[in-house]
Amino acid sequence: MLSTQTKQRIPWLMAGARAALGPVLMMGQAYRWNGIALAVLIFTALLSDIFDGVLARRWHCDTPAVRLFDSMADTVFYIGVAVALSLGQPQLWRAHETLLCGLLALEVLRFTVDLLKFGKPSSYHSYLAKTWGLFLAAAVIAAFAVGASSPRLCGALLSAALGLGMLCDLEGLAMSALLPVWRNDVKTMRAAWRLRRTMRAGNRALC
């Protein structure tokens, strides 16, 4: 039986390990590790991303701090993935340069807006963000595992993932515009709107 203290630490450790896999992927690509091995590492990170949230909710330790750390770990991990993919398959990045630049610009804009308004990055974990995560994982797993033999498949998956990423950032910007204070785990725009109305009603009641 795990102690309460151990249960509280496990989601942090899982997210931290996922962040550490980003530099490992970069190193692996630099030293020309087998593509299947790199794909397995990405799949492992995907499982970690799924189950750290499941365990945190089950053990009632899914605090705002845990959720924010989870989001930042995802960012660090996928920066590592992007660098590794650009090293191993630069032609794939060049073919999607416009979408990639658009996504990066929106990511920077969203981070800046959240930092100025809330003092820290957002951590909405919306359903659209989860869908983006699955598509992005599928795209990079395919790129590392079968990229050379199936360029069209990898290109289609990567285009879909980058497009979803841009939609996710636009959703995040809209949520940040709606919400007067920082909140984590806002699943949809409708949920963000309800939160906004509840907060404004509460503020009027206090006046």
C-alpha positions, -999 to 999 in steps of 0.1 A, spaced: 0 0 0 14 33 -10 15 61 15 -3 94 9 30 112 6 43 87 -20 10 91 -40 14 129 -40 49 126 -54 42 102 -82 24 126 -106 53 151 -101 79 124 -108 60 112 -139 58 147 -154 94 154 -145 106 122 -162 86 131 -193 103 165 -195 137 148 -191 128 126 -221 130 157 -244 168 161 -241 172 123 -243 154 123 -276 177 151 -289 207 132 -278 194 100 -293 188 116 -327 222 133 -325 238 99 -320 216 83 -346 196 59 -324 172 36 -341 140 53 -351 118 26 -335 136 32 -302 129 69 -304 93 62 -313 90 40 -282 103 68 -260 76 91 -274 49 65 -268 62 61 -232 59 98 -227 24 97 -241 14 70 -216 30 91 -188 10 121 -199 -22 101 -197 -17 83 -165 -1 110 -143 -34 129 -146 -55 97 -140 -35 89 -109 -35 124 -96 -73 125 -98 -77 91 -83 -55 100 -54 -70 134 -50 -37 153 -55 -45 170 -88 -37 205 -74 -33 235 -96 5 233 -91 6 197 -104 -15 206 -134 7 236 -142 39 215 -139 23 189 -161 17 215 -188 53 229 -186 67 193 -187 47 187 -220 62 219 -234 98 209 -225 93 174 -239 78 185 -272 106 212 -277 130 182 -274 109 162 -299 108 191 -324 146 196 -322 152 158 -326 129 157 -356 145 187 -372 179 170 -368 167 136 -382 143 147 -409 148 184 -418 130 179 -450 98 172 -431 101 204 -412 109 224 -444 77 210 -460 56 223 -431 75 255 -424 45 278 -428 23 258 -404 52 254 -379 59 292 -379 22 299 -374 21 275 -345 52 289 -329 40 325 -332 7 316 -315 25 297 -288 47 328 -280 16 351 -282 -4 328 -258 25 325 -234 30 363 -234 -7 371 -229 -10 346 -200 21 358 -183 10 395 -185 -26 387 -174 -21 359 -148 16 360 -140 21 324 -152 12 301 -181 -22 288 -185 -30 251 -178 -65 245 -193 -61 208 -204 -91 213 -227 -106 185 -248 -91 202 -279 -57 202 -262 -59 165 -254 -69 158 -290 -39 178 -302 -16 159 -279 -28 126 -294 -24 137 -330 10 152 -323 22 120 -306 9 100 -335 26 123 -360 60 122 -344 59 85 -336 51 78 -373 79 102 -384 105 85 -363 93 49 -369 84 50 -406 91 85 -418 115 75 -446 93 48 -460 59 67 -457 65 104 -462 29 111 -473 14 95 -442 38 114 -419 32 146 -437 -6 143 -434 -4 135 -397 20 164 -391 -1 188 -410 -32 178 -390 -12 180 -357 1 215 -365 -33 227 -376 -49 214 -344 -22 230 -324 -30 264 -339 -67 259 -331 -58 249 -295 -38 281 -291 -66 302 -304 -90 285 -280 -65 291 -251 -62 328 -260 -100 331 -261 -103 313 -227 -76 337 -212 -96 366 -226 -128 354 -209 -114 344 -175 -107 372 -151 -84 351 -129 -62 320 -136 -80 286 -136 -67 252 -145 -86 223 -162 -111 244 -182 -123 218 -207 -143 238 -232 -151 274 -242 -186 268 -228 -170 259 -194 -149 291 -196 -180 312 -203 -198 296 -173 -168 303 -150 -167 339 -162 -204 344 -154 -200 327 -120 -170 349 -111 -187 381 -122 -219 371 -103 -198 364 -72 -180 398 -75 -214 416 -78 -226 398 -47 -196 410 -27 -202 447 -37 
